[in-house]
Amino acid sequence: MSRPLTPEAESLREQIRDIISRADGGNINNVDRLQALDGRVLYAGTPLSIKIGDLMEKSGLPGSEWGFTVWSFPHQKRLGNPNKNMWVIPLSDRSELIHGGSLKEGSLTHVTELEPIISSGSTIIIFLELKR
């Protein structure tokens, strides 16, 4: 199930996408770009966390029981979704769930597969419910 982001949430998504772009270019402080051995890139840091917290609020996602990560995937990757309750916001136009179709920029998608597969070239924000 997908739904469009509110205008406020979309503005925040675009700001986050800009932060990621600047981090990839090495042009921003306080944002870490951590590359895993398989090529995946995890983005973290205070400016990013603040914007994503605001995005969660403007998107209507619950706050305290949820966590988030921001990843870029150069290769197809199977993701863990143990509670079958994940929300995804794409930051690139190439983001796609292999069995769920394209992740449209400007949207929020609910994923209920146990192990969804993300396509290569995807950059996404993943929101997961913390342990129950």
Sequence and secondary structure as in RCSB ss.txt:
>XXXX:A:sequence
MSRPLTPEAESLREQIRDIISRADGGNINNVDRLQALDGRVLYAGTPLSIKIGDLMEKSGLPGSEWGFTVWSFPH
QKRLGNPNKNMWVIPLSDRSELIHGGSLKEGSLTHVTELEPIISSGSTIIIFLELKR
>XXXX:A:secstr
 EEE  HHHHHHHHHHHHHHHHHHTT  SS EEEE TTS EEEE HHHHHHHHHHHHHHT  STTEEEEEEEESS
 EE   TTS EEEEESSTT EETTTEE  TTEEEEE  SS EE TTEEEEEEEE   
